[in-house]
Amino acid sequence: MNAILAPRPLWPVRLARHVVSPALFDFWSTRINPLWTLEQPLARIVSRVQASRDAVTLVLRPNRHWKGMHAGQHVNLGVEIEGRRLQRSYSPTVLGDGNLAITVKAITGGLVSGHLARDARIGTVVSLDTAFGEMVLPGGTDNLLLLAAGSGITPMRALLRSLAGRGMPVDVDLMYWARRRDELCFVDELDALAAAHPRLRVSYLITRDDASPDPRIDTVSLDAITALAGRRVLACGPGGFVQAARSRLEGQVAHFAAEAFSVPVRADGDEGEVQVHLARSGRTLSLPRGTSLLEGLEAQGIRPRHGCRMGICNTCACGRQSGTTRQLLTGDLSSEPSSQVRLCISAPSTDLILDL
């Protein structure tokens, strides 16, 4: 685990915990130093570098409360924009000096990504939550196939750095998709890793290059991947990419794991609305069947707790009393009463009653 070890709290800090609330302590202490808090992990932006045509890499220096993370995990990062505190999930790379590097691509309509990519300056302070996610290196000696599309390269970069630090103990093939060549990130670093480690092969696939064969995940040739059936596959990218990778490879390889940073495009059969009753507030809403419950509720002015918006952190999970939902990443239907529903990756299929 890449962890920054926090020193043992000094006695004034231990005393403060007994005599003042953390919120009050933080309010005054951050007036002296923006990173001084009683318990809250914070980080300051200390560097920003253009990573590609439409992405920027920010280097963050965390305070003493940051507990560290495994390579490939995600962290909910909080920023203040026009007086509102907003969170989004990113997959940092832990650098040799303990700083964290995140790469942010400005997404059309993305309030947080646009702010970080265009407006956040050196010195800006952001909040950090505990790391989460299962996109971590497996144990054992199985060879790996890493599939990344767009911003999905960020956890893969962290995994490759971790493997390189161990001498690349298994065969690794990275297949990295982008729409255009100038949208690729970390090309020099990835090429250098491949040159230094013969067991690593890196392939770049450009989807809008008319001169190349169709490189989409559901059609691209995998003949060059030796012993594919024995590979452990990790995939990260948009929902449609992950869905296509899962359809092609799950059950054909030793193990398949994936994380998507968006949900797939709505299917044609997802038209119409259903009635969703919120048991705690007593409200009943008409929500579209093809949209995540989180997005549908937000469109109605309701703001449920949420974090990653990718189905990983479980911050948005709430209880279901009745009704059927569809998991947007896999298409699976669930109707078990008293089960937890992850609002960000679940769409209503029938009328629902939720514990909200």
PANU-548534 format. One record per residue (C-alpha): residue number from 1; residue in three letters; x, y, z. Coordinates in nm, 2 decimals, always signed. Example, Ala and Ser with C-alpha at 12.3 -4.5 7.8 and 13.67 -1.06 7.14 Angstrom:
BEGIN
+-----+------+--------+--------+--------+
|  nr | rest |      x |      y |      z |
+-----+------+--------+--------+--------+
|   1 |  ALA |  +1.23 |  -0.45 |  +0.78 |
|   2 |  SER |  +1.37 |  -0.11 |  +0.71 |
+-----+------+--------+--------+--------+
This chain:
BEGIN
+-----+------+--------+--------+--------+
|  nr | rest |      x |      y |      z |
+-----+------+--------+--------+--------+
|   1 |  MET |  +0.00 |  +0.00 |  +0.00 |
|   2 |  ASN |  +0.13 |  +0.34 |  -0.09 |
|   3 |  ALA |  +0.07 |  +0.53 |  +0.23 |
|   4 |  ILE |  +0.19 |  +0.85 |  +0.38 |
|   5 |  LEU |  +0.24 |  +0.78 |  +0.75 |
|   6 |  ALA |  +0.10 |  +1.06 |  +0.97 |
|   7 |  PRO |  +0.30 |  +1.15 |  +1.28 |
|   8 |  ARG |  +0.15 |  +1.09 |  +1.62 |
|   9 |  PRO |  -0.08 |  +1.38 |  +1.71 |
|  10 |  LEU |  +0.08 |  +1.64 |  +1.93 |
|  11 |  TRP |  -0.07 |  +1.69 |  +2.28 |
|  12 |  PRO |  -0.23 |  +2.02 |  +2.19 |
|  13 |  VAL |  -0.42 |  +1.85 |  +1.90 |
|  14 |  ARG |  -0.52 |  +1.56 |  +2.13 |
|  15 |  LEU |  -0.65 |  +1.82 |  +2.38 |
|  16 |  ALA |  -0.83 |  +2.01 |  +2.12 |
|  17 |  ARG |  -1.03 |  +1.71 |  +2.02 |
|  18 |  HIS |  -1.18 |  +1.70 |  +2.37 |
|  19 |  VAL |  -1.27 |  +2.07 |  +2.40 |
|  20 |  VAL |  -1.38 |  +2.19 |  +2.06 |
|  21 |  SER |  -1.57 |  +2.05 |  +1.76 |
|  22 |  PRO |  -1.36 |  +1.96 |  +1.46 |
|  23 |  ALA |  -1.56 |  +2.20 |  +1.24 |
|  24 |  LEU |  -1.50 |  +2.50 |  +1.47 |
|  25 |  PHE |  -1.13 |  +2.41 |  +1.51 |
|  26 |  ASP |  -1.09 |  +2.38 |  +1.13 |
|  27 |  PHE |  -1.27 |  +2.71 |  +1.07 |
|  28 |  TRP |  -1.01 |  +2.90 |  +1.27 |
|  29 |  SER |  -0.70 |  +2.69 |  +1.20 |
|  30 |  THR |  -0.74 |  +2.71 |  +0.82 |
|  31 |  ARG |  -0.73 |  +3.09 |  +0.85 |
|  32 |  ILE |  -0.37 |  +3.04 |  +0.96 |
|  33 |  ASN |  -0.28 |  +2.76 |  +0.73 |
|  34 |  PRO |  -0.53 |  +2.62 |  +0.48 |
|  35 |  LEU |  -0.40 |  +2.26 |  +0.54 |
|  36 |  TRP |  -0.43 |  +2.27 |  +0.92 |
|  37 |  THR |  -0.73 |  +2.07 |  +1.03 |
|  38 |  LEU |  -0.81 |  +1.85 |  +1.33 |
|  39 |  GLU |  -0.91 |  +1.54 |  +1.13 |
|  40 |  GLN |  -1.00 |  +1.63 |  +0.77 |
|  41 |  PRO |  -0.76 |  +1.52 |  +0.49 |
|  42 |  LEU |  -0.69 |  +1.81 |  +0.26 |
|  43 |  ALA |  -0.44 |  +1.87 |  -0.02 |
|  44 |  ARG |  -0.29 |  +2.17 |  -0.19 |
|  45 |  ILE |  -0.23 |  +2.19 |  -0.57 |
|  46 |  VAL |  +0.15 |  +2.24 |  -0.61 |
|  47 |  SER |  +0.19 |  +2.18 |  -0.98 |
|  48 |  ARG |  -0.02 |  +2.17 |  -1.30 |
|  49 |  VAL |  +0.10 |  +2.03 |  -1.64 |
|  50 |  GLN |  -0.08 |  +1.99 |  -1.97 |
|  51 |  ALA |  -0.12 |  +1.61 |  -2.01 |
|  52 |  SER |  -0.28 |  +1.61 |  -2.35 |
|  53 |  ARG |  -0.49 |  +1.84 |  -2.58 |
|  54 |  ASP |  -0.78 |  +1.84 |  -2.34 |
|  55 |  ALA |  -0.64 |  +1.71 |  -2.01 |
|  56 |  VAL |  -0.43 |  +1.85 |  -1.73 |
|  57 |  THR |  -0.23 |  +1.67 |  -1.46 |
|  58 |  LEU |  -0.25 |  +1.83 |  -1.11 |
|  59 |  VAL |  +0.00 |  +1.74 |  -0.84 |
|  60 |  LEU |  -0.15 |  +1.75 |  -0.48 |
|  61 |  ARG |  +0.04 |  +1.77 |  -0.15 |
|  62 |  PRO |  -0.18 |  +1.61 |  +0.12 |
|  63 |  ASN |  -0.18 |  +1.71 |  +0.48 |
|  64 |  ARG |  -0.10 |  +1.47 |  +0.77 |
|  65 |  HIS |  -0.45 |  +1.32 |  +0.78 |
|  66 |  TRP |  -0.43 |  +1.15 |  +0.45 |
|  67 |  LYS |  -0.41 |  +0.77 |  +0.51 |
|  68 |  GLY |  -0.28 |  +0.65 |  +0.17 |
|  69 |  MET |  -0.41 |  +0.42 |  -0.09 |
|  70 |  HIS |  -0.35 |  +0.12 |  -0.31 |
|  71 |  ALA |  -0.25 |  +0.18 |  -0.67 |
|  72 |  GLY |  -0.56 |  +0.19 |  -0.89 |
|  73 |  GLN |  -0.81 |  +0.30 |  -0.62 |
|  74 |  HIS |  -1.02 |  +0.62 |  -0.64 |
|  75 |  VAL |  -1.06 |  +0.92 |  -0.41 |
|  76 |  ASN |  -1.35 |  +1.16 |  -0.38 |
|  77 |  LEU |  -1.20 |  +1.50 |  -0.42 |
|  78 |  GLY |  -1.40 |  +1.81 |  -0.30 |
|  79 |  VAL |  -1.38 |  +2.16 |  -0.44 |
|  80 |  GLU |  -1.57 |  +2.48 |  -0.37 |
|  81 |  ILE |  -1.73 |  +2.64 |  -0.68 |
|  82 |  GLU |  -1.94 |  +2.95 |  -0.64 |
|  83 |  GLY |  -2.01 |  +2.88 |  -0.28 |
|  84 |  ARG |  -2.11 |  +2.52 |  -0.34 |
|  85 |  ARG |  -1.90 |  +2.22 |  -0.21 |
|  86 |  LEU |  -1.89 |  +1.96 |  -0.49 |
|  87 |  GLN |  -1.72 |  +1.62 |  -0.50 |
|  88 |  ARG |  -1.60 |  +1.40 |  -0.79 |
|  89 |  SER |  -1.40 |  +1.08 |  -0.80 |
|  90 |  TYR |  -1.05 |  +1.06 |  -0.94 |
|  91 |  SER |  -0.78 |  +0.79 |  -0.95 |
|  92 |  PRO |  -0.45 |  +0.94 |  -0.82 |
|  93 |  THR |  -0.10 |  +0.82 |  -0.87 |
|  94 |  VAL |  +0.11 |  +0.83 |  -0.56 |
|  95 |  LEU |  +0.45 |  +0.99 |  -0.65 |
|  96 |  GLY |  +0.78 |  +0.91 |  -0.50 |
|  97 |  ASP |  +0.77 |  +1.21 |  -0.27 |
|  98 |  GLY |  +0.43 |  +1.12 |  -0.13 |
|  99 |  ASN |  +0.24 |  +1.37 |  -0.34 |
| 100 |  LEU |  -0.06 |  +1.27 |  -0.55 |
| 101 |  ALA |  -0.11 |  +1.32 |  -0.92 |
| 102 |  ILE |  -0.45 |  +1.33 |  -1.08 |
| 103 |  THR |  -0.52 |  +1.38 |  -1.45 |
| 104 |  VAL |  -0.85 |  +1.57 |  -1.53 |
| 105 |  LYS |  -1.02 |  +1.59 |  -1.86 |
| 106 |  ALA |  -1.26 |  +1.88 |  -1.91 |
| 107 |  ILE |  -1.60 |  +1.72 |  -1.99 |
| 108 |  THR |  -1.87 |  +1.92 |  -2.16 |
| 109 |  GLY |  -2.11 |  +2.03 |  -1.89 |
| 110 |  GLY |  -1.88 |  +1.89 |  -1.62 |
| 111 |  LEU |  -1.87 |  +2.16 |  -1.35 |
| 112 |  VAL |  -1.59 |  +2.00 |  -1.14 |
| 113 |  SER |  -1.38 |  +1.87 |  -1.42 |
| 114 |  GLY |  -1.40 |  +2.21 |  -1.60 |
| 115 |  HIS |  -1.31 |  +2.39 |  -1.29 |
| 116 |  LEU |  -1.01 |  +2.17 |  -1.22 |
| 117 |  ALA |  -0.89 |  +2.16 |  -1.58 |
| 118 |  ARG |  -0.92 |  +2.53 |  -1.65 |
| 119 |  ASP |  -0.96 |  +2.74 |  -1.33 |
| 120 |  ALA |  -0.78 |  +2.56 |  -1.04 |
| 121 |  ARG |  -0.45 |  +2.73 |  -0.97 |
| 122 |  ILE |  -0.14 |  +2.63 |  -0.78 |
| 123 |  GLY |  -0.22 |  +2.69 |  -0.41 |
| 124 |  THR |  -0.58 |  +2.58 |  -0.44 |
| 125 |  VAL |  -0.68 |  +2.35 |  -0.15 |
| 126 |  VAL |  -0.91 |  +2.05 |  -0.21 |
| 127 |  SER |  -1.06 |  +1.80 |  +0.03 |
| 128 |  LEU |  -0.99 |  +1.42 |  +0.01 |
| 129 |  ASP |  -1.19 |  +1.13 |  +0.13 |
| 130 |  THR |  -1.08 |  +0.78 |  +0.21 |
| 131 |  ALA |  -0.96 |  +0.58 |  -0.09 |
| 132 |  PHE |  -1.19 |  +0.31 |  -0.23 |
| 133 |  GLY |  -1.23 |  +0.08 |  -0.52 |
| 134 |  GLU |  -1.14 |  -0.27 |  -0.63 |
| 135 |  MET |  -0.93 |  -0.18 |  -0.94 |
| 136 |  VAL |  -0.61 |  -0.30 |  -0.76 |
| 137 |  LEU |  -0.34 |  -0.55 |  -0.85 |
| 138 |  PRO |  -0.45 |  -0.91 |  -0.79 |
| 139 |  GLY |  -0.23 |  -1.15 |  -0.60 |
| 140 |  GLY |  -0.09 |  -1.45 |  -0.77 |
| 141 |  THR |  +0.11 |  -1.49 |  -1.09 |
| 142 |  ASP |  -0.15 |  -1.46 |  -1.36 |
| 143 |  ASN |  -0.05 |  -1.25 |  -1.66 |
| 144 |  LEU |  -0.25 |  -0.93 |  -1.71 |
| 145 |  LEU |  -0.44 |  -0.76 |  -1.99 |
| 146 |  LEU |  -0.52 |  -0.39 |  -1.91 |
| 147 |  LEU |  -0.79 |  -0.22 |  -2.12 |
| 148 |  ALA |  -0.82 |  +0.16 |  -2.09 |
| 149 |  ALA |  -1.02 |  +0.42 |  -2.28 |
| 150 |  GLY |  -1.00 |  +0.79 |  -2.23 |
| 151 |  SER |  -0.96 |  +0.89 |  -1.86 |
| 152 |  GLY |  -0.95 |  +0.52 |  -1.78 |
| 153 |  ILE |  -0.58 |  +0.53 |  -1.83 |
| 154 |  THR |  -0.53 |  +0.70 |  -1.49 |
| 155 |  PRO |  -0.57 |  +0.39 |  -1.27 |
| 156 |  MET |  -0.38 |  +0.18 |  -1.52 |
| 157 |  ARG |  -0.09 |  +0.42 |  -1.50 |
| 158 |  ALA |  -0.08 |  +0.38 |  -1.12 |
| 159 |  LEU |  -0.10 |  +0.00 |  -1.16 |
| 160 |  LEU |  +0.19 |  +0.00 |  -1.41 |
| 161 |  ARG |  +0.40 |  +0.22 |  -1.18 |
| 162 |  SER |  +0.34 |  -0.03 |  -0.90 |
| 163 |  LEU |  +0.43 |  -0.33 |  -1.12 |
| 164 |  ALA |  +0.74 |  -0.15 |  -1.24 |
| 165 |  GLY |  +0.85 |  -0.09 |  -0.88 |
| 166 |  ARG |  +0.84 |  -0.47 |  -0.84 |
| 167 |  GLY |  +1.03 |  -0.54 |  -1.16 |
| 168 |  MET |  +0.73 |  -0.62 |  -1.37 |
| 169 |  PRO |  +0.68 |  -0.97 |  -1.23 |
| 170 |  VAL |  +0.42 |  -1.09 |  -1.48 |
| 171 |  ASP |  +0.35 |  -1.03 |  -1.85 |
| 172 |  VAL |  +0.13 |  -0.72 |  -1.90 |
| 173 |  ASP |  -0.04 |  -0.60 |  -2.22 |
| 174 |  LEU |  -0.19 |  -0.25 |  -2.20 |
| 175 |  MET |  -0.44 |  -0.16 |  -2.48 |
| 176 |  TYR |  -0.52 |  +0.22 |  -2.46 |
| 177 |  TRP |  -0.80 |  +0.37 |  -2.67 |
| 178 |  ALA |  -0.84 |  +0.74 |  -2.75 |
| 179 |  ARG |  -1.04 |  +0.92 |  -3.02 |
| 180 |  ARG |  -0.74 |  +1.12 |  -3.14 |
| 181 |  ARG |  -0.37 |  +1.08 |  -3.10 |
| 182 |  ASP |  -0.33 |  +1.42 |  -2.93 |
| 183 |  GLU |  -0.58 |  +1.30 |  -2.66 |
| 184 |  LEU |  -0.35 |  +1.03 |  -2.54 |
| 185 |  CYS |  -0.19 |  +1.09 |  -2.19 |
| 186 |  PHE |  +0.14 |  +0.97 |  -2.05 |
| 187 |  VAL |  +0.27 |  +0.85 |  -2.39 |
| 188 |  ASP |  +0.63 |  +0.92 |  -2.31 |
| 189 |  GLU |  +0.61 |  +0.76 |  -1.96 |
| 190 |  LEU |  +0.43 |  +0.45 |  -2.09 |
| 191 |  ASP |  +0.68 |  +0.41 |  -2.38 |
| 192 |  ALA |  +0.97 |  +0.44 |  -2.13 |
| 193 |  LEU |  +0.82 |  +0.18 |  -1.90 |
| 194 |  ALA |  +0.77 |  -0.06 |  -2.20 |
| 195 |  ALA |  +1.13 |  +0.00 |  -2.31 |
| 196 |  ALA |  +1.26 |  -0.07 |  -1.96 |
| 197 |  HIS |  +1.05 |  -0.38 |  -1.90 |
| 198 |  PRO |  +1.03 |  -0.64 |  -2.18 |
| 199 |  ARG |  +0.73 |  -0.81 |  -2.01 |
| 200 |  LEU |  +0.52 |  -0.49 |  -2.07 |
| 201 |  ARG |  +0.37 |  -0.42 |  -2.41 |
| 202 |  VAL |  +0.17 |  -0.10 |  -2.48 |
| 203 |  SER |  -0.07 |  -0.06 |  -2.78 |
| 204 |  TYR |  -0.24 |  +0.27 |  -2.87 |
| 205 |  LEU |  -0.57 |  +0.25 |  -3.06 |
| 206 |  ILE |  -0.71 |  +0.56 |  -3.22 |
| 207 |  THR |  -1.08 |  +0.53 |  -3.30 |
| 208 |  ARG |  -1.11 |  +0.83 |  -3.54 |
| 209 |  ASP |  -0.81 |  +0.74 |  -3.76 |
| 210 |  ASP |  -0.96 |  +0.65 |  -4.10 |
| 211 |  ALA |  -0.62 |  +0.50 |  -4.21 |
| 212 |  SER |  -0.64 |  +0.22 |  -3.94 |
| 213 |  PRO |  -0.86 |  -0.09 |  -3.92 |
| 214 |  ASP |  -1.16 |  -0.06 |  -3.69 |
| 215 |  PRO |  -1.00 |  -0.06 |  -3.34 |
| 216 |  ARG |  -1.31 |  -0.08 |  -3.12 |
| 217 |  ILE |  -1.29 |  -0.32 |  -2.83 |
| 218 |  ASP |  -1.57 |  -0.54 |  -2.97 |
| 219 |  THR |  -1.39 |  -0.58 |  -3.30 |
| 220 |  VAL |  -1.02 |  -0.53 |  -3.25 |
| 221 |  SER |  -0.80 |  -0.84 |  -3.30 |
| 222 |  LEU |  -0.66 |  -0.99 |  -2.98 |
| 223 |  ASP |  -0.45 |  -1.25 |  -3.15 |
| 224 |  ALA |  -0.13 |  -1.08 |  -3.03 |
| 225 |  ILE |  -0.23 |  -1.14 |  -2.67 |
| 226 |  THR |  -0.05 |  -1.47 |  -2.57 |
| 227 |  ALA |  -0.25 |  -1.72 |  -2.37 |
| 228 |  LEU |  -0.55 |  -1.49 |  -2.35 |
| 229 |  ALA |  -0.76 |  -1.75 |  -2.17 |
| 230 |  GLY |  -0.52 |  -1.74 |  -1.87 |
| 231 |  ARG |  -0.52 |  -1.36 |  -1.84 |
| 232 |  ARG |  -0.67 |  -1.15 |  -1.56 |
| 233 |  VAL |  -0.83 |  -0.86 |  -1.73 |
| 234 |  LEU |  -0.88 |  -0.51 |  -1.58 |
| 235 |  ALA |  -1.09 |  -0.26 |  -1.78 |
| 236 |  CYS |  -1.16 |  +0.11 |  -1.72 |
| 237 |  GLY |  -1.33 |  +0.37 |  -1.93 |
| 238 |  PRO |  -1.68 |  +0.50 |  -2.03 |
| 239 |  GLY |  -1.97 |  +0.28 |  -1.96 |
| 240 |  GLY |  -2.02 |  +0.17 |  -2.32 |
| 241 |  PHE |  -1.66 |  +0.07 |  -2.35 |
| 242 |  VAL |  -1.67 |  -0.14 |  -2.03 |
| 243 |  GLN |  -2.00 |  -0.30 |  -2.13 |
| 244 |  ALA |  -1.85 |  -0.40 |  -2.47 |
| 245 |  ALA |  -1.53 |  -0.53 |  -2.31 |
| 246 |  ARG |  -1.73 |  -0.73 |  -2.06 |
| 247 |  SER |  -1.95 |  -0.88 |  -2.33 |
| 248 |  ARG |  -1.65 |  -0.99 |  -2.54 |
| 249 |  LEU |  -1.42 |  -1.12 |  -2.27 |
| 250 |  GLU |  -1.61 |  -1.22 |  -1.95 |
| 251 |  GLY |  -1.61 |  -1.60 |  -1.93 |
| 252 |  GLN |  -1.33 |  -1.62 |  -2.19 |
| 253 |  VAL |  -1.05 |  -1.52 |  -1.96 |
| 254 |  ALA |  -0.93 |  -1.62 |  -1.61 |
| 255 |  HIS |  -1.09 |  -1.32 |  -1.45 |
| 256 |  PHE |  -1.26 |  -1.00 |  -1.56 |
| 257 |  ALA |  -1.29 |  -0.68 |  -1.35 |
| 258 |  ALA |  -1.40 |  -0.34 |  -1.46 |
| 259 |  GLU |  -1.49 |  +0.01 |  -1.35 |
| 260 |  ALA |  -1.68 |  +0.26 |  -1.56 |
| 261 |  PHE |  -1.67 |  +0.64 |  -1.51 |
| 262 |  SER |  -2.00 |  +0.69 |  -1.70 |
| 263 |  VAL |  -2.31 |  +0.48 |  -1.77 |
| 264 |  PRO |  -2.38 |  +0.33 |  -2.11 |
| 265 |  VAL |  -2.60 |  +0.51 |  -2.36 |
| 266 |  ARG |  -2.97 |  +0.44 |  -2.29 |
| 267 |  ALA |  -3.11 |  +0.14 |  -2.47 |
| 268 |  ASP |  -3.41 |  +0.18 |  -2.71 |
| 269 |  GLY |  -3.64 |  -0.01 |  -2.48 |
| 270 |  ASP |  -3.59 |  +0.22 |  -2.18 |
| 271 |  GLU |  -3.86 |  +0.47 |  -2.28 |
| 272 |  GLY |  -4.13 |  +0.59 |  -2.05 |
| 273 |  GLU |  -4.16 |  +0.69 |  -1.68 |
| 274 |  VAL |  -4.23 |  +0.52 |  -1.36 |
| 275 |  GLN |  -4.35 |  +0.64 |  -1.02 |
| 276 |  VAL |  -4.08 |  +0.65 |  -0.75 |
| 277 |  HIS |  -4.20 |  +0.70 |  -0.39 |
| 278 |  LEU |  -3.96 |  +0.84 |  -0.14 |
| 279 |  ALA |  -4.07 |  +0.68 |  +0.19 |
| 280 |  ARG |  -3.90 |  +0.92 |  +0.43 |
| 281 |  SER |  -4.00 |  +1.25 |  +0.27 |
| 282 |  GLY |  -4.34 |  +1.12 |  +0.15 |
| 283 |  ARG |  -4.29 |  +1.25 |  -0.20 |
| 284 |  THR |  -4.38 |  +1.06 |  -0.52 |
| 285 |  LEU |  -4.20 |  +1.15 |  -0.84 |
| 286 |  SER |  -4.22 |  +1.05 |  -1.21 |
| 287 |  LEU |  -3.87 |  +0.95 |  -1.32 |
| 288 |  PRO |  -3.75 |  +0.83 |  -1.66 |
| 289 |  ARG |  -3.67 |  +0.46 |  -1.70 |
| 290 |  GLY |  -3.35 |  +0.50 |  -1.90 |
| 291 |  THR |  -3.17 |  +0.74 |  -1.66 |
| 292 |  SER |  -3.00 |  +0.67 |  -1.34 |
| 293 |  LEU |  -3.20 |  +0.73 |  -1.02 |
| 294 |  LEU |  -2.94 |  +0.98 |  -0.91 |
| 295 |  GLU |  -2.97 |  +1.19 |  -1.22 |
| 296 |  GLY |  -3.35 |  +1.16 |  -1.22 |
| 297 |  LEU |  -3.37 |  +1.28 |  -0.86 |
| 298 |  GLU |  -3.13 |  +1.56 |  -0.92 |
| 299 |  ALA |  -3.34 |  +1.68 |  -1.21 |
| 300 |  GLN |  -3.63 |  +1.70 |  -0.97 |
| 301 |  GLY |  -3.43 |  +1.92 |  -0.73 |
| 302 |  ILE |  -3.35 |  +1.64 |  -0.49 |
| 303 |  ARG |  -2.99 |  +1.61 |  -0.38 |
| 304 |  PRO |  -2.91 |  +1.26 |  -0.24 |
| 305 |  ARG |  -2.57 |  +1.20 |  -0.08 |
| 306 |  HIS |  -2.33 |  +1.08 |  -0.35 |
| 307 |  GLY |  -1.96 |  +1.05 |  -0.43 |
| 308 |  CYS |  -1.80 |  +0.88 |  -0.72 |
| 309 |  ARG |  -2.11 |  +0.86 |  -0.95 |
| 310 |  MET |  -1.95 |  +0.53 |  -1.08 |
| 311 |  GLY |  -2.10 |  +0.27 |  -0.85 |
| 312 |  ILE |  -1.78 |  +0.22 |  -0.65 |
| 313 |  CYS |  -1.79 |  +0.42 |  -0.33 |
| 314 |  ASN |  -2.15 |  +0.33 |  -0.22 |
| 315 |  THR |  -2.21 |  +0.68 |  -0.08 |
| 316 |  CYS |  -2.54 |  +0.70 |  -0.27 |
| 317 |  ALA |  -2.67 |  +0.36 |  -0.17 |
| 318 |  CYS |  -3.01 |  +0.35 |  -0.01 |
| 319 |  GLY |  -3.27 |  +0.09 |  +0.08 |
| 320 |  ARG |  -3.53 |  -0.04 |  -0.15 |
| 321 |  GLN |  -3.87 |  -0.14 |  -0.01 |
| 322 |  SER |  -4.02 |  -0.26 |  -0.34 |
| 323 |  GLY |  -3.98 |  -0.24 |  -0.71 |
| 324 |  THR |  -3.73 |  -0.34 |  -0.98 |
| 325 |  THR |  -3.41 |  -0.16 |  -1.09 |
| 326 |  ARG |  -3.17 |  -0.22 |  -1.38 |
| 327 |  GLN |  -2.80 |  -0.20 |  -1.32 |
| 328 |  LEU |  -2.68 |  +0.03 |  -1.60 |
| 329 |  LEU |  -2.34 |  -0.12 |  -1.63 |
| 330 |  THR |  -2.44 |  -0.48 |  -1.67 |
| 331 |  GLY |  -2.81 |  -0.47 |  -1.75 |
| 332 |  ASP |  -2.90 |  -0.70 |  -1.46 |
| 333 |  LEU |  -3.24 |  -0.66 |  -1.30 |
| 334 |  SER |  -3.28 |  -0.66 |  -0.92 |
| 335 |  SER |  -3.61 |  -0.66 |  -0.72 |
| 336 |  GLU |  -3.51 |  -0.80 |  -0.38 |
| 337 |  PRO |  -3.69 |  -0.61 |  -0.10 |
| 338 |  SER |  -3.47 |  -0.45 |  +0.16 |
| 339 |  SER |  -3.17 |  -0.46 |  -0.07 |
| 340 |  GLN |  -2.94 |  -0.16 |  -0.12 |
| 341 |  VAL |  -2.97 |  +0.04 |  -0.45 |
| 342 |  ARG |  -2.67 |  +0.24 |  -0.58 |
| 343 |  LEU |  -2.86 |  +0.54 |  -0.72 |
| 344 |  CYS |  -2.58 |  +0.64 |  -0.96 |
| 345 |  ILE |  -2.58 |  +0.32 |  -1.16 |
| 346 |  SER |  -2.93 |  +0.20 |  -1.12 |
| 347 |  ALA |  -3.23 |  +0.30 |  -1.33 |
| 348 |  PRO |  -3.59 |  +0.23 |  -1.24 |
| 349 |  SER |  -3.76 |  -0.05 |  -1.44 |
| 350 |  THR |  -4.09 |  -0.05 |  -1.24 |
| 351 |  ASP |  -4.25 |  +0.17 |  -0.98 |
| 352 |  LEU |  -4.03 |  +0.19 |  -0.68 |
| 353 |  ILE |  -4.04 |  +0.27 |  -0.31 |
| 354 |  LEU |  -3.70 |  +0.39 |  -0.18 |
| 355 |  ASP |  -3.58 |  +0.48 |  +0.17 |
| 356 |  LEU |  -3.52 |  +0.84 |  +0.10 |
+-----+------+--------+--------+--------+
